Amino acid sequence: MTKKITGKAAAMAAGAIGSAAIAAALLYANKRKEKKAQKTDTIPSGEPPETD
């Protein structure tokens, strides 16, 4: 049979799980933002860039 966690321990566990979920969501959002920025930085014309 499993133990039921109550009181302070349950609150701490919930806080830790919530914090981990928020951190994961922020990392995912930041990765998507960086990936989108890389796609829009290129010139879509198909011509090679001119260099001096």
C-alpha positions, 0 to 999 in steps of 0.5 A, a space after each residue: 500500500 502507498 503512503 499518502 503525503 499530506 501537509 508540508 511535504 505535499 506542498 513542497 512536492 507540488 511546488 517542485 513539480 510546478 517549478 520544473 514544468 515552468 522551467 521546461 516550458 520556458 526552455 521550449 519557448 526559447 528554443 522555438 524563438 531562436 529557431 524561428 529567428 534563424 529561418 527569417 535571417 536568410 535571404 530567400 531570393 536564391 542568389 548568392 550573397 555579394 561579397 567584397 
